[in-house]
Amino acid sequence: MKTSLLDGIKPAKFDKHIIANLLLDVAPADEVRQEALIVGVRNADGEIYRLIGASTHNSFMNAVEELFDLGLSDELQDTDEPVEGCDAIFSEQ
């Protein structure tokens, strides 16, 4: 899976836990957006600051499971429609 921090947006205080728990390769945001499935992560201000791109459904589900395990919530859990270019968007609730 690939990940990118978005320029000019402050990371969430829990970001270090994402990096510690997921095997992610740092890549430019444009490259991450080319992956098949995209996970966005919101900071305390409600801005998406990190993108995680998964090339397969299996790796996407692994990322989703890890983010749930960190106590984060997926605001798109009950929809199949992408929002802001993301297939899942996680944040603290």
PDB file of N, CA, C and O in Angstrom:
ATOM      1  N   MET A   1       0.844  -1.176   0.000  1.00  0.00           N
ATOM      2  CA  MET A   1       0.000   0.000   0.000  1.00  0.00           C
ATOM      3  C   MET A   1       0.886   1.234   0.000  1.00  0.00           C
ATOM      4  O   MET A   1       1.999   1.227   0.527  1.00  0.00           O
ATOM      5  N   LYS A   2       0.371   2.274  -0.594  1.00  0.00           N
ATOM      6  CA  LYS A   2       1.099   3.536  -0.676  1.00  0.00           C
ATOM      7  C   LYS A   2       0.373   4.587   0.158  1.00  0.00           C
ATOM      8  O   LYS A   2      -0.840   4.522   0.352  1.00  0.00           O
ATOM      9  N   THR A   3       1.145   5.559   0.646  1.00  0.00           N
ATOM     10  CA  THR A   3       0.543   6.627   1.433  1.00  0.00           C
ATOM     11  C   THR A   3       1.222   7.948   1.140  1.00  0.00           C
ATOM     12  O   THR A   3       2.372   7.998   0.705  1.00  0.00           O
ATOM     13  N   SER A   4       0.485   9.012   1.389  1.00  0.00           N
ATOM     14  CA  SER A   4       1.021  10.356   1.222  1.00  0.00           C
ATOM     15  C   SER A   4       0.335  11.299   2.202  1.00  0.00           C
ATOM     16  O   SER A   4      -0.875  11.228   2.419  1.00  0.00           O
ATOM     17  N   LEU A   5       1.139  12.188   2.791  1.00  0.00           N
ATOM     18  CA  LEU A   5       0.576  13.301   3.555  1.00  0.00           C
ATOM     19  C   LEU A   5       0.241  14.403   2.551  1.00  0.00           C
ATOM     20  O   LEU A   5       1.003  14.641   1.614  1.00  0.00           O
ATOM     21  N   LEU A   6      -0.877  15.063   2.739  1.00  0.00           N
ATOM     22  CA  LEU A   6      -1.259  16.143   1.837  1.00  0.00           C
ATOM     23  C   LEU A   6      -0.614  17.445   2.298  1.00  0.00           C
ATOM     24  O   LEU A   6      -0.645  17.777   3.483  1.00  0.00           O
ATOM     25  N   ASP A   7      -0.040  18.166   1.371  1.00  0.00           N
ATOM     26  CA  ASP A   7       0.697  19.389   1.673  1.00  0.00           C
ATOM     27  C   ASP A   7      -0.168  20.420   2.385  1.00  0.00           C
ATOM     28  O   ASP A   7      -1.315  20.661   2.007  1.00  0.00           O
ATOM     29  N   GLY A   8       0.402  21.019   3.415  1.00  0.00           N
ATOM     30  CA  GLY A   8      -0.225  22.136   4.093  1.00  0.00           C
ATOM     31  C   GLY A   8      -1.341  21.773   5.054  1.00  0.00           C
ATOM     32  O   GLY A   8      -2.013  22.662   5.577  1.00  0.00           O
ATOM     33  N   ILE A   9      -1.555  20.474   5.302  1.00  0.00           N
ATOM     34  CA  ILE A   9      -2.624  20.053   6.213  1.00  0.00           C
ATOM     35  C   ILE A   9      -1.984  19.337   7.399  1.00  0.00           C
ATOM     36  O   ILE A   9      -1.174  18.425   7.236  1.00  0.00           O
ATOM     37  N   LYS A  10      -2.364  19.771   8.583  1.00  0.00           N
ATOM     38  CA  LYS A  10      -1.769  19.255   9.812  1.00  0.00           C
ATOM     39  C   LYS A  10      -2.197  17.807  10.068  1.00  0.00           C
ATOM     40  O   LYS A  10      -3.392  17.509  10.066  1.00  0.00           O
ATOM     41  N   PRO A  11      -1.225  16.899  10.289  1.00  0.00           N
ATOM     42  CA  PRO A  11      -1.567  15.510  10.620  1.00  0.00           C
ATOM     43  C   PRO A  11      -2.298  15.411  11.963  1.00  0.00           C
ATOM     44  O   PRO A  11      -2.134  16.259  12.841  1.00  0.00           O
ATOM     45  N   ALA A  12      -3.089  14.382  12.097  1.00  0.00           N
ATOM     46  CA  ALA A  12      -3.794  14.119  13.362  1.00  0.00           C
ATOM     47  C   ALA A  12      -2.803  13.635  14.406  1.00  0.00           C
ATOM     48  O   ALA A  12      -1.739  13.113  14.076  1.00  0.00           O
ATOM     49  N   LYS A  13      -3.164  13.815  15.672  1.00  0.00           N
ATOM     50  CA  LYS A  13      -2.266  13.404  16.750  1.00  0.00           C
ATOM     51  C   LYS A  13      -2.065  11.891  16.794  1.00  0.00           C
ATOM     52  O   LYS A  13      -1.073  11.415  17.346  1.00  0.00           O
ATOM     53  N   PHE A  14      -3.002  11.130  16.215  1.00  0.00           N
ATOM     54  CA  PHE A  14      -2.885   9.671  16.209  1.00  0.00           C
ATOM     55  C   PHE A  14      -2.119   9.141  14.992  1.00  0.00           C
ATOM     56  O   PHE A  14      -2.000   7.928  14.822  1.00  0.00           O
ATOM     57  N   ASP A  15      -1.601  10.034  14.147  1.00  0.00           N
ATOM     58  CA  ASP A  15      -0.969   9.608  12.894  1.00  0.00           C
ATOM     59  C   ASP A  15       0.179   8.631  13.106  1.00  0.00           C
ATOM     60  O   ASP A  15       0.343   7.703  12.315  1.00  0.00           O
ATOM     61  N   LYS A  16       0.972   8.815  14.146  1.00  0.00           N
ATOM     62  CA  LYS A  16       2.110   7.917  14.385  1.00  0.00           C
ATOM     63  C   LYS A  16       1.652   6.478  14.586  1.00  0.00           C
ATOM     64  O   LYS A  16       2.401   5.547  14.289  1.00  0.00           O
ATOM     65  N   HIS A  17       0.429   6.280  15.089  1.00  0.00           N
ATOM     66  CA  HIS A  17      -0.101   4.931  15.278  1.00  0.00           C
ATOM     67  C   HIS A  17      -0.441   4.289  13.930  1.00  0.00           C
ATOM     68  O   HIS A  17      -0.288   3.079  13.759  1.00  0.00           O
ATOM     69  N   ILE A  18      -0.900   5.099  12.977  1.00  0.00           N
ATOM     70  CA  ILE A  18      -1.187   4.583  11.632  1.00  0.00           C
ATOM     71  C   ILE A  18       0.106   4.074  11.003  1.00  0.00           C
ATOM     72  O   ILE A  18       0.155   2.971  10.459  1.00  0.00           O
ATOM     73  N   ILE A  19       1.145   4.889  11.086  1.00  0.00           N
ATOM     74  CA  ILE A  19       2.436   4.522  10.498  1.00  0.00           C
ATOM     75  C   ILE A  19       3.010   3.274  11.177  1.00  0.00           C
ATOM     76  O   ILE A  19       3.618   2.430  10.519  1.00  0.00           O
ATOM     77  N   ALA A  20       2.817   3.165  12.477  1.00  0.00           N
ATOM     78  CA  ALA A  20       3.362   2.023  13.218  1.00  0.00           C
ATOM     79  C   ALA A  20       2.604   0.728  12.927  1.00  0.00           C
ATOM     80  O   ALA A  20       3.193  -0.352  12.990  1.00  0.00           O
ATOM     81  N   ASN A  21       1.302   0.814  12.608  1.00  0.00           N
ATOM     82  CA  ASN A  21       0.470  -0.375  12.472  1.00  0.00           C
ATOM     83  C   ASN A  21       0.233  -0.850  11.039  1.00  0.00           C
ATOM     84  O   ASN A  21      -0.168  -1.995  10.830  1.00  0.00           O
ATOM     85  N   LEU A  22       0.471  -0.005  10.071  1.00  0.00           N
ATOM     86  CA  LEU A  22       0.257  -0.375   8.675  1.00  0.00           C
ATOM     87  C   LEU A  22       1.587  -0.376   7.920  1.00  0.00           C
ATOM     88  O   LEU A  22       2.431   0.493   8.135  1.00  0.00           O
ATOM     89  N   LEU A  23       1.764  -1.346   7.047  1.00  0.00           N
ATOM     90  CA  LEU A  23       2.952  -1.379   6.196  1.00  0.00           C
ATOM     91  C   LEU A  23       2.676  -0.513   4.981  1.00  0.00           C
ATOM     92  O   LEU A  23       1.963  -0.921   4.065  1.00  0.00           O
ATOM     93  N   LEU A  24       3.248   0.690   4.978  1.00  0.00           N
ATOM     94  CA  LEU A  24       2.961   1.669   3.939  1.00  0.00           C
ATOM     95  C   LEU A  24       4.246   2.156   3.283  1.00  0.00           C
ATOM     96  O   LEU A  24       5.259   2.365   3.949  1.00  0.00           O
ATOM     97  N   ASP A  25       4.188   2.333   1.971  1.00  0.00           N
ATOM     98  CA  ASP A  25       5.283   2.935   1.219  1.00  0.00           C
ATOM     99  C   ASP A  25       4.913   4.376   0.936  1.00  0.00           C
ATOM    100  O   ASP A  25       3.840   4.651   0.399  1.00  0.00           O
ATOM    101  N   VAL A  26       5.795   5.300   1.295  1.00  0.00           N
ATOM    102  CA  VAL A  26       5.549   6.719   1.042  1.00  0.00           C
ATOM    103  C   VAL A  26       5.686   6.988  -0.454  1.00  0.00           C
ATOM    104  O   VAL A  26       6.646   6.556  -1.092  1.00  0.00           O
ATOM    105  N   ALA A  27       4.706   7.711  -1.001  1.00  0.00           N
ATOM    106  CA  ALA A  27       4.692   8.033  -2.426  1.00  0.00           C
ATOM    107  C   ALA A  27       4.050   9.402  -2.611  1.00  0.00           C
ATOM    108  O   ALA A  27       3.359   9.879  -1.710  1.00  0.00           O
ATOM    109  N   PRO A  28       4.260  10.043  -3.750  1.00  0.00           N
ATOM    110  CA  PRO A  28       3.572  11.315  -4.018  1.00  0.00           C
ATOM    111  C   PRO A  28       2.054  11.107  -4.048  1.00  0.00           C
ATOM    112  O   PRO A  28       1.576  10.038  -4.427  1.00  0.00           O
ATOM    113  N   ALA A  29       1.308  12.128  -3.649  1.00  0.00           N
ATOM    114  CA  ALA A  29      -0.157  12.036  -3.584  1.00  0.00           C
ATOM    115  C   ALA A  29      -0.764  11.610  -4.920  1.00  0.00           C
ATOM    116  O   ALA A  29      -1.707  10.819  -4.942  1.00  0.00           O
ATOM    117  N   ASP A  30      -0.236  12.124  -6.031  1.00  0.00           N
ATOM    118  CA  ASP A  30      -0.775  11.759  -7.345  1.00  0.00           C
ATOM    119  C   ASP A  30      -0.628  10.256  -7.613  1.00  0.00           C
ATOM    120  O   ASP A  30      -1.499   9.641  -8.228  1.00  0.00           O
ATOM    121  N   GLU A  31       0.462   9.686  -7.154  1.00  0.00           N
ATOM    122  CA  GLU A  31       0.693   8.249  -7.325  1.00  0.00           C
ATOM    123  C   GLU A  31      -0.259   7.440  -6.447  1.00  0.00           C
ATOM    124  O   GLU A  31      -0.787   6.415  -6.878  1.00  0.00           O
ATOM    125  N   VAL A  32      -0.475   7.904  -5.215  1.00  0.00           N
ATOM    126  CA  VAL A  32      -1.392   7.216  -4.300  1.00  0.00           C
ATOM    127  C   VAL A  32      -2.804   7.222  -4.882  1.00  0.00           C
ATOM    128  O   VAL A  32      -3.513   6.219  -4.807  1.00  0.00           O
ATOM    129  N   ARG A  33      -3.212   8.350  -5.463  1.00  0.00           N
ATOM    130  CA  ARG A  33      -4.568   8.466  -6.029  1.00  0.00           C
ATOM    131  C   ARG A  33      -4.798   7.536  -7.220  1.00  0.00           C
ATOM    132  O   ARG A  33      -5.945   7.309  -7.605  1.00  0.00           O
ATOM    133  N   GLN A  34      -3.740   6.999  -7.806  1.00  0.00           N
ATOM    134  CA  GLN A  34      -3.877   6.083  -8.935  1.00  0.00           C
ATOM    135  C   GLN A  34      -4.170   4.646  -8.505  1.00  0.00           C
ATOM    136  O   GLN A  34      -4.474   3.798  -9.345  1.00  0.00           O
ATOM    137  N   GLU A  35      -4.083   4.370  -7.219  1.00  0.00           N
ATOM    138  CA  GLU A  35      -4.375   3.021  -6.719  1.00  0.00           C
ATOM    139  C   GLU A  35      -5.875   2.736  -6.863  1.00  0.00           C
ATOM    140  O   GLU A  35      -6.679   3.659  -6.984  1.00  0.00           O
ATOM    141  N   ALA A  36      -6.240   1.455  -6.849  1.00  0.00           N
ATOM    142  CA  ALA A  36      -7.627   1.035  -7.080  1.00  0.00           C
ATOM    143  C   ALA A  36      -8.592   1.537  -6.006  1.00  0.00           C
ATOM    144  O   ALA A  36      -9.714   1.934  -6.319  1.00  0.00           O
ATOM    145  N   LEU A  37      -8.164   1.521  -4.751  1.00  0.00           N
ATOM    146  CA  LEU A  37      -9.019   1.919  -3.627  1.00  0.00           C
ATOM    147  C   LEU A  37      -8.259   2.908  -2.748  1.00  0.00           C
ATOM    148  O   LEU A  37      -7.072   2.731  -2.475  1.00  0.00           O
ATOM    149  N   ILE A  38      -8.957   3.940  -2.313  1.00  0.00           N
ATOM    150  CA  ILE A  38      -8.320   5.023  -1.553  1.00  0.00           C
ATOM    151  C   ILE A  38      -8.981   5.180  -0.189  1.00  0.00           C
ATOM    152  O   ILE A  38     -10.206   5.201  -0.070  1.00  0.00           O
ATOM    153  N   VAL A  39      -8.144   5.289   0.833  1.00  0.00           N
ATOM    154  CA  VAL A  39      -8.591   5.583   2.194  1.00  0.00           C
ATOM    155  C   VAL A  39      -8.086   6.973   2.542  1.00  0.00           C
ATOM    156  O   VAL A  39      -6.905   7.272   2.367  1.00  0.00           O
ATOM    157  N   GLY A  40      -8.979   7.820   3.036  1.00  0.00           N
ATOM    158  CA  GLY A  40      -8.599   9.131   3.537  1.00  0.00           C
ATOM    159  C   GLY A  40      -8.624   9.119   5.053  1.00  0.00           C
ATOM    160  O   GLY A  40      -9.399   8.379   5.660  1.00  0.00           O
ATOM    161  N   VAL A  41      -7.777   9.936   5.668  1.00  0.00           N
ATOM    162  CA  VAL A  41      -7.760  10.062   7.132  1.00  0.00           C
ATOM    163  C   VAL A  41      -7.908  11.543   7.464  1.00  0.00           C
ATOM    164  O   VAL A  41      -7.162  12.382   6.959  1.00  0.00           O
ATOM    165  N   ARG A  42      -8.879  11.853   8.318  1.00  0.00           N
ATOM    166  CA  ARG A  42      -9.148  13.240   8.709  1.00  0.00           C
ATOM    167  C   ARG A  42      -8.442  13.600  10.014  1.00  0.00           C
ATOM    168  O   ARG A  42      -8.262  12.759  10.896  1.00  0.00           O
ATOM    169  N   ASN A  43      -8.049  14.867  10.115  1.00  0.00           N
ATOM    170  CA  ASN A  43      -7.477  15.391  11.356  1.00  0.00           C
ATOM    171  C   ASN A  43      -8.598  15.973  12.230  1.00  0.00           C
ATOM    172  O   ASN A  43      -9.775  15.871  11.884  1.00  0.00           O
ATOM    173  N   ALA A  44      -8.230  16.572  13.345  1.00  0.00           N
ATOM    174  CA  ALA A  44      -9.211  17.123  14.274  1.00  0.00           C
ATOM    175  C   ALA A  44     -10.019  18.272  13.667  1.00  0.00           C
ATOM    176  O   ALA A  44     -11.122  18.563  14.131  1.00  0.00           O
ATOM    177  N   ASP A  45      -9.481  18.924  12.639  1.00  0.00           N
ATOM    178  CA  ASP A  45     -10.189  20.009  11.959  1.00  0.00           C
ATOM    179  C   ASP A  45     -11.139  19.500  10.877  1.00  0.00           C
ATOM    180  O   ASP A  45     -11.809  20.291  10.214  1.00  0.00           O
ATOM    181  N   GLY A  46     -11.195  18.172  10.697  1.00  0.00           N
ATOM    182  CA  GLY A  46     -12.075  17.590   9.698  1.00  0.00           C
ATOM    183  C   GLY A  46     -11.519  17.582   8.292  1.00  0.00           C
ATOM    184  O   GLY A  46     -12.250  17.325   7.335  1.00  0.00           O
ATOM    185  N   GLU A  47     -10.219  17.864   8.153  1.00  0.00           N
ATOM    186  CA  GLU A  47      -9.583  17.881   6.842  1.00  0.00           C
ATOM    187  C   GLU A  47      -8.893  16.545   6.578  1.00  0.00           C
ATOM    188  O   GLU A  47      -8.269  15.978   7.475  1.00  0.00           O
ATOM    189  N   ILE A  48      -9.002  16.049   5.362  1.00  0.00           N
ATOM    190  CA  ILE A  48      -8.258  14.849   4.995  1.00  0.00           C
ATOM    191  C   ILE A  48      -6.794  15.259   4.842  1.00  0.00           C
ATOM    192  O   ILE A  48      -6.455  16.107   4.016  1.00  0.00           O
ATOM    193  N   TYR A  49      -5.940  14.644   5.646  1.00  0.00           N
ATOM    194  CA  TYR A  49      -4.512  15.000   5.636  1.00  0.00           C
ATOM    195  C   TYR A  49      -3.640  13.865   5.098  1.00  0.00           C
ATOM    196  O   TYR A  49      -2.509  14.100   4.671  1.00  0.00           O
ATOM    197  N   ARG A  50      -4.160  12.635   5.117  1.00  0.00           N
ATOM    198  CA  ARG A  50      -3.387  11.486   4.649  1.00  0.00           C
ATOM    199  C   ARG A  50      -4.248  10.659   3.707  1.00  0.00           C
ATOM    200  O   ARG A  50      -5.435  10.441   3.950  1.00  0.00           O
ATOM    201  N   LEU A  51      -3.617  10.198   2.616  1.00  0.00           N
ATOM    202  CA  LEU A  51      -4.255   9.253   1.712  1.00  0.00           C
ATOM    203  C   LEU A  51      -3.497   7.938   1.784  1.00  0.00           C
ATOM    204  O   LEU A  51      -2.269   7.918   1.867  1.00  0.00           O
ATOM    205  N   ILE A  52      -4.242   6.844   1.752  1.00  0.00           N
ATOM    206  CA  ILE A  52      -3.658   5.509   1.693  1.00  0.00           C
ATOM    207  C   ILE A  52      -4.275   4.835   0.478  1.00  0.00           C
ATOM    208  O   ILE A  52      -5.497   4.749   0.358  1.00  0.00           O
ATOM    209  N   GLY A  53      -3.424   4.361  -0.418  1.00  0.00           N
ATOM    210  CA  GLY A  53      -3.897   3.707  -1.626  1.00  0.00           C
ATOM    211  C   GLY A  53      -3.627   2.220  -1.593  1.00  0.00           C
ATOM    212  O   GLY A  53      -2.520   1.781  -1.280  1.00  0.00           O
ATOM    213  N   ALA A  54      -4.656   1.447  -1.921  1.00  0.00           N
ATOM    214  CA  ALA A  54      -4.524  -0.007  -1.955  1.00  0.00           C
ATOM    215  C   ALA A  54      -4.778  -0.498  -3.383  1.00  0.00           C
ATOM    216  O   ALA A  54      -5.725  -0.062  -4.038  1.00  0.00           O
ATOM    217  N   SER A  55      -3.931  -1.402  -3.852  1.00  0.00           N
ATOM    218  CA  SER A  55      -4.081  -1.901  -5.224  1.00  0.00           C
ATOM    219  C   SER A  55      -5.075  -3.053  -5.316  1.00  0.00           C
ATOM    220  O   SER A  55      -5.594  -3.337  -6.395  1.00  0.00           O
ATOM    221  N   THR A  56      -5.348  -3.727  -4.180  1.00  0.00           N
ATOM    222  CA  THR A  56      -6.301  -4.842  -4.185  1.00  0.00           C
ATOM    223  C   THR A  56      -7.337  -4.656  -3.078  1.00  0.00           C
ATOM    224  O   THR A  56      -7.116  -3.936  -2.104  1.00  0.00           O
ATOM    225  N   HIS A  57      -8.473  -5.329  -3.262  1.00  0.00           N
ATOM    226  CA  HIS A  57      -9.530  -5.261  -2.245  1.00  0.00           C
ATOM    227  C   HIS A  57      -9.029  -5.850  -0.924  1.00  0.00           C
ATOM    228  O   HIS A  57      -9.383  -5.359   0.148  1.00  0.00           O
ATOM    229  N   ASN A  58      -8.216  -6.889  -0.998  1.00  0.00           N
ATOM    230  CA  ASN A  58      -7.690  -7.532   0.202  1.00  0.00           C
ATOM    231  C   ASN A  58      -6.812  -6.569   1.013  1.00  0.00           C
ATOM    232  O   ASN A  58      -6.960  -6.479   2.232  1.00  0.00           O
ATOM    233  N   SER A  59      -5.913  -5.859   0.354  1.00  0.00           N
ATOM    234  CA  SER A  59      -5.055  -4.920   1.088  1.00  0.00           C
ATOM    235  C   SER A  59      -5.883  -3.748   1.617  1.00  0.00           C
ATOM    236  O   SER A  59      -5.600  -3.232   2.699  1.00  0.00           O
ATOM    237  N   PHE A  60      -6.904  -3.322   0.862  1.00  0.00           N
ATOM    238  CA  PHE A  60      -7.816  -2.274   1.336  1.00  0.00           C
ATOM    239  C   PHE A  60      -8.504  -2.725   2.628  1.00  0.00           C
ATOM    240  O   PHE A  60      -8.560  -1.972   3.600  1.00  0.00           O
ATOM    241  N   MET A  61      -9.022  -3.949   2.633  1.00  0.00           N
ATOM    242  CA  MET A  61      -9.719  -4.458   3.827  1.00  0.00           C
ATOM    243  C   MET A  61      -8.764  -4.604   5.007  1.00  0.00           C
ATOM    244  O   MET A  61      -9.161  -4.381   6.150  1.00  0.00           O
ATOM    245  N   ASN A  62      -7.512  -4.977   4.745  1.00  0.00           N
ATOM    246  CA  ASN A  62      -6.517  -5.048   5.819  1.00  0.00           C
ATOM    247  C   ASN A  62      -6.286  -3.671   6.433  1.00  0.00           C
ATOM    248  O   ASN A  62      -6.193  -3.543   7.654  1.00  0.00           O
ATOM    249  N   ALA A  63      -6.194  -2.641   5.591  1.00  0.00           N
ATOM    250  CA  ALA A  63      -6.006  -1.279   6.089  1.00  0.00           C
ATOM    251  C   ALA A  63      -7.212  -0.832   6.899  1.00  0.00           C
ATOM    252  O   ALA A  63      -7.062  -0.249   7.973  1.00  0.00           O
ATOM    253  N   VAL A  64      -8.407  -1.104   6.386  1.00  0.00           N
ATOM    254  CA  VAL A  64      -9.648  -0.729   7.089  1.00  0.00           C
ATOM    255  C   VAL A  64      -9.695  -1.398   8.459  1.00  0.00           C
ATOM    256  O   VAL A  64     -10.022  -0.754   9.456  1.00  0.00           O
ATOM    257  N   GLU A  65      -9.371  -2.679   8.508  1.00  0.00           N
ATOM    258  CA  GLU A  65      -9.388  -3.411   9.773  1.00  0.00           C
ATOM    259  C   GLU A  65      -8.399  -2.813  10.778  1.00  0.00           C
ATOM    260  O   GLU A  65      -8.727  -2.653  11.954  1.00  0.00           O
ATOM    261  N   GLU A  66      -7.198  -2.486  10.317  1.00  0.00           N
ATOM    262  CA  GLU A  66      -6.198  -1.886  11.202  1.00  0.00           C
ATOM    263  C   GLU A  66      -6.666  -0.526  11.739  1.00  0.00           C
ATOM    264  O   GLU A  66      -6.461  -0.211  12.911  1.00  0.00           O
ATOM    265  N   LEU A  67      -7.289   0.266  10.878  1.00  0.00           N
ATOM    266  CA  LEU A  67      -7.770   1.589  11.310  1.00  0.00           C
ATOM    267  C   LEU A  67      -8.904   1.455  12.313  1.00  0.00           C
ATOM    268  O   LEU A  67      -8.970   2.222  13.273  1.00  0.00           O
ATOM    269  N   PHE A  68      -9.800   0.490  12.109  1.00  0.00           N
ATOM    270  CA  PHE A  68     -10.849   0.218  13.109  1.00  0.00           C
ATOM    271  C   PHE A  68     -10.208  -0.200  14.429  1.00  0.00           C
ATOM    272  O   PHE A  68     -10.646   0.232  15.496  1.00  0.00           O
ATOM    273  N   ASP A  69      -9.166  -1.043  14.364  1.00  0.00           N
ATOM    274  CA  ASP A  69      -8.475  -1.507  15.574  1.00  0.00           C
ATOM    275  C   ASP A  69      -7.845  -0.353  16.348  1.00  0.00           C
ATOM    276  O   ASP A  69      -7.664  -0.442  17.562  1.00  0.00           O
ATOM    277  N   LEU A  70      -7.506   0.742  15.641  1.00  0.00           N
ATOM    278  CA  LEU A  70      -6.949   1.926  16.300  1.00  0.00           C
ATOM    279  C   LEU A  70      -8.040   2.786  16.940  1.00  0.00           C
ATOM    280  O   LEU A  70      -7.747   3.821  17.539  1.00  0.00           O
ATOM    281  N   GLY A  71      -9.299   2.356  16.813  1.00  0.00           N
ATOM    282  CA  GLY A  71     -10.402   3.092  17.414  1.00  0.00           C
ATOM    283  C   GLY A  71     -10.964   4.186  16.524  1.00  0.00           C
ATOM    284  O   GLY A  71     -11.719   5.038  16.990  1.00  0.00           O
ATOM    285  N   LEU A  72     -10.603   4.171  15.247  1.00  0.00           N
ATOM    286  CA  LEU A  72     -11.101   5.182  14.321  1.00  0.00           C
ATOM    287  C   LEU A  72     -12.409   4.713  13.699  1.00  0.00           C
ATOM    288  O   LEU A  72     -12.694   3.516  13.664  1.00  0.00           O
ATOM    289  N   SER A  73     -13.203   5.661  13.209  1.00  0.00           N
ATOM    290  CA  SER A  73     -14.493   5.367  12.591  1.00  0.00           C
ATOM    291  C   SER A  73     -14.451   5.706  11.108  1.00  0.00           C
ATOM    292  O   SER A  73     -13.814   6.678  10.703  1.00  0.00           O
ATOM    293  N   ASP A  74     -15.133   4.899  10.302  1.00  0.00           N
ATOM    294  CA  ASP A  74     -15.231   5.126   8.864  1.00  0.00           C
ATOM    295  C   ASP A  74     -16.561   5.796   8.562  1.00  0.00           C
ATOM    296  O   ASP A  74     -17.617   5.181   8.710  1.00  0.00           O
ATOM    297  N   GLU A  75     -16.514   7.049   8.141  1.00  0.00           N
ATOM    298  CA  GLU A  75     -17.756   7.773   7.873  1.00  0.00           C
ATOM    299  C   GLU A  75     -18.469   7.263   6.628  1.00  0.00           C
ATOM    300  O   GLU A  75     -19.633   7.598   6.410  1.00  0.00           O
ATOM    301  N   LEU A  76     -17.796   6.461   5.806  1.00  0.00           N
ATOM    302  CA  LEU A  76     -18.409   5.924   4.594  1.00  0.00           C
ATOM    303  C   LEU A  76     -18.800   4.452   4.746  1.00  0.00           C
ATOM    304  O   LEU A  76     -19.065   3.775   3.753  1.00  0.00           O
ATOM    305  N   GLN A  77     -18.836   3.967   5.961  1.00  0.00           N
ATOM    306  CA  GLN A  77     -19.093   2.556   6.229  1.00  0.00           C
ATOM    307  C   GLN A  77     -20.435   2.087   5.645  1.00  0.00           C
ATOM    308  O   GLN A  77     -20.553   0.938   5.221  1.00  0.00           O
ATOM    309  N   ASP A  78     -21.429   2.953   5.620  1.00  0.00           N
ATOM    310  CA  ASP A  78     -22.757   2.553   5.180  1.00  0.00           C
ATOM    311  C   ASP A  78     -23.088   2.968   3.754  1.00  0.00           C
ATOM    312  O   ASP A  78     -24.258   2.979   3.371  1.00  0.00           O
ATOM    313  N   THR A  79     -22.073   3.310   2.960  1.00  0.00           N
ATOM    314  CA  THR A  79     -22.312   3.693   1.575  1.00  0.00           C
ATOM    315  C   THR A  79     -21.263   3.082   0.659  1.00  0.00           C
ATOM    316  O   THR A  79     -20.139   2.808   1.080  1.00  0.00           O
ATOM    317  N   ASP A  80     -21.633   2.875  -0.578  1.00  0.00           N
ATOM    318  CA  ASP A  80     -20.686   2.381  -1.572  1.00  0.00           C
ATOM    319  C   ASP A  80     -20.184   3.498  -2.471  1.00  0.00           C
ATOM    320  O   ASP A  80     -19.375   3.258  -3.367  1.00  0.00           O
ATOM    321  N   GLU A  81     -20.660   4.723  -2.240  1.00  0.00           N
ATOM    322  CA  GLU A  81     -20.290   5.859  -3.075  1.00  0.00           C
ATOM    323  C   GLU A  81     -19.035   6.537  -2.529  1.00  0.00           C
ATOM    324  O   GLU A  81     -18.974   6.850  -1.340  1.00  0.00           O
ATOM    325  N   PRO A  82     -18.030   6.768  -3.385  1.00  0.00           N
ATOM    326  CA  PRO A  82     -16.842   7.505  -2.927  1.00  0.00           C
ATOM    327  C   PRO A  82     -17.197   8.953  -2.549  1.00  0.00           C
ATOM    328  O   PRO A  82     -18.099   9.557  -3.130  1.00  0.00           O
ATOM    329  N   VAL A  83     -16.482   9.482  -1.580  1.00  0.00           N
ATOM    330  CA  VAL A  83     -16.632  10.871  -1.146  1.00  0.00           C
ATOM    331  C   VAL A  83     -15.244  11.491  -1.156  1.00  0.00           C
ATOM    332  O   VAL A  83     -14.292  10.908  -0.637  1.00  0.00           O
ATOM    333  N   GLU A  84     -15.133  12.675  -1.750  1.00  0.00           N
ATOM    334  CA  GLU A  84     -13.847  13.377  -1.849  1.00  0.00           C
ATOM    335  C   GLU A  84     -12.764  12.475  -2.441  1.00  0.00           C
ATOM    336  O   GLU A  84     -11.593  12.577  -2.076  1.00  0.00           O
ATOM    337  N   GLY A  85     -13.168  11.590  -3.361  1.00  0.00           N
ATOM    338  CA  GLY A  85     -12.227  10.696  -4.018  1.00  0.00           C
ATOM    339  C   GLY A  85     -11.783   9.513  -3.180  1.00  0.00           C
ATOM    340  O   GLY A  85     -10.849   8.805  -3.556  1.00  0.00           O
ATOM    341  N   CYS A  86     -12.435   9.290  -2.054  1.00  0.00           N
ATOM    342  CA  CYS A  86     -12.040   8.214  -1.136  1.00  0.00           C
ATOM    343  C   CYS A  86     -13.135   7.145  -1.027  1.00  0.00           C
ATOM    344  O   CYS A  86     -14.329   7.445  -1.055  1.00  0.00           O
ATOM    345  N   ASP A  87     -12.690   5.896  -0.901  1.00  0.00           N
ATOM    346  CA  ASP A  87     -13.618   4.778  -0.722  1.00  0.00           C
ATOM    347  C   ASP A  87     -13.921   4.538   0.767  1.00  0.00           C
ATOM    348  O   ASP A  87     -14.897   3.868   1.104  1.00  0.00           O
ATOM    349  N   ALA A  88     -13.095   5.078   1.635  1.00  0.00           N
ATOM    350  CA  ALA A  88     -13.293   5.049   3.089  1.00  0.00           C
ATOM    351  C   ALA A  88     -12.627   6.310   3.637  1.00  0.00           C
ATOM    352  O   ALA A  88     -11.587   6.738   3.137  1.00  0.00           O
ATOM    353  N   ILE A  89     -13.229   6.898   4.661  1.00  0.00           N
ATOM    354  CA  ILE A  89     -12.630   8.078   5.311  1.00  0.00           C
ATOM    355  C   ILE A  89     -12.691   7.841   6.814  1.00  0.00           C
ATOM    356  O   ILE A  89     -13.768   7.721   7.398  1.00  0.00           O
ATOM    357  N   PHE A  90     -11.518   7.778   7.425  1.00  0.00           N
ATOM    358  CA  PHE A  90     -11.426   7.494   8.859  1.00  0.00           C
ATOM    359  C   PHE A  90     -11.092   8.746   9.654  1.00  0.00           C
ATOM    360  O   PHE A  90     -10.373   9.631   9.188  1.00  0.00           O
ATOM    361  N   SER A  91     -11.635   8.798  10.872  1.00  0.00           N
ATOM    362  CA  SER A  91     -11.342   9.895  11.799  1.00  0.00           C
ATOM    363  C   SER A  91     -11.680   9.436  13.211  1.00  0.00           C
ATOM    364  O   SER A  91     -12.324   8.406  13.412  1.00  0.00           O
ATOM    365  N   GLU A  92     -11.232  10.223  14.180  1.00  0.00           N
ATOM    366  CA  GLU A  92     -11.643   9.996  15.565  1.00  0.00           C
ATOM    367  C   GLU A  92     -13.047  10.562  15.701  1.00  0.00           C
ATOM    368  O   GLU A  92     -13.368  11.588  15.103  1.00  0.00           O
ATOM    369  N   GLN A  93     -13.882   9.894  16.487  1.00  0.00           N
ATOM    370  CA  GLN A  93     -15.253  10.406  16.650  1.00  0.00           C
ATOM    371  C   GLN A  93     -15.533  10.731  18.081  1.00  0.00           C
ATOM    372  O   GLN A  93     -16.634  11.174  18.410  1.00  0.00           O
TER     373      GLN A  93
END
